[in-house]
Amino acid sequence: MWMKNRLFQKLGGGRLERFGLGLWSSLQLTALKSRKDQEIVALLQEIRRAGRSLCSAFELYLIYSAARAQSRRPGAMAEVGVYRGASARLICKAKGDKLLRLFDTYEGLPESSKEDRGVHKKSQYACSLEDVQAYVNGFANVHFHKGLFPDSAEGVEENEYCFCHFDVDLYEGTKACLEYFYPRMVSGGIMISHDYGLLAGVEQAFQEFFADKPEGIIDMPTTQCMVVKL
């Protein structure tokens, strides 16, 4: 399985990967359009046309839906691995006036480790801070944190969180997210990660971290997983 996924991920956000995601998302958007909020479906269509995400339409909708469900709970929201700001904008649409912290190097991926099996390259998926800021402009209470996580979280350790989205692609980054956010999640808080079941390092980090925790990992039919803090 991992060899097949490695060959797929080697496309690295290039034309073939985007083409495949575009076709798949077109079918998903047709399904969503028949039964979901048309304003959100229109935003998903805009995101897909602009090429601002490597998540499918269903994956983006799940992020929005989970963030919206958490918008009345205590705690801030966060995303680690912002890329071009697509999921961040959806979280902004869902969060109301809640605090949202967006963590990213804004210079692409750091070095990978042996657990990642050579899938990604350093600096892959780079997008500037200024580009993301412009894309989510107009939403209140959004803070940007540039640098390698969790060093980029220095000074905001007191926050508790009700919703977090991780899209960091790598073992060490995923492990850092879980170690940092798990003790800061409110009861009932939701953590969602992209690439679980697709990238070896991401799945390994989750399996190791939750091996001695009471929460179970919800393996979703997309390439995502979700954990609800007890």
WOVENQUI-V425973 format. One line per field, one symbol per residue. ss: DSSP state (h for helix, s for strand, l for the rest). phi: phi as a letter, one per 30 degrees, with the letter a starting at -180 (. if undefined). burial: b if it has 16 or more other C-alpha atoms within 10 Angstrom, else e. A space follows every 10 residues. Layout:
# WOVENQUI-V425973
ss->???
phi->???
burial->???
This chain:
# WOVENQUI-V425973
ss->lhhhhhhhhl llllhhhhhh hhhhhhhhhh hhhllllhhh hhhhhhhhhh llllllhhhh hhhhhhhhhh lllllsssss lllllhhhhh hhhhhlllls ssssllllll lllhhhllll llllllllhh hhhhhlllll lsssssllll hhhlllllll ssssssllll hhhhhhhhhh hhhhssssss sssslllllh hhhhhhhhhh hhlllllssl lllsssssll
phi->.ddddddddd dhiddddddd dddddddddd ddddabeddd dddddddddd icbccddddd dddedddddc dcddjdbabc jdhcjddddd dedcdicddb cccadhbjdd ddcdddiidc ceididaded ddeddcdjcd icccbckddc edcejbdddc bcabbcbcic edddeddddd dedcdddidc cbbdidicce dddddddddc eccddcdddd ddccbbbcdd
burial->eeeeebeebe ebbeeeebee bbeebbeebe ebeeeeeeeb beebbebbee ebbbbbbbbb bebbebbbeb bebbbbbbbb bbbbbbbbbb bbbbbbebbb bbbbbbbbbb ebeebbbebb eeeebbbebe ebeebbeeee ebebbbebbb ebbeeeeeeb bbbbbbbbbb bbbbbebbee bbebbbeebb bbbbbbbbbb bbbbbbeeee eeeeeebeee ebbbbbbbbe
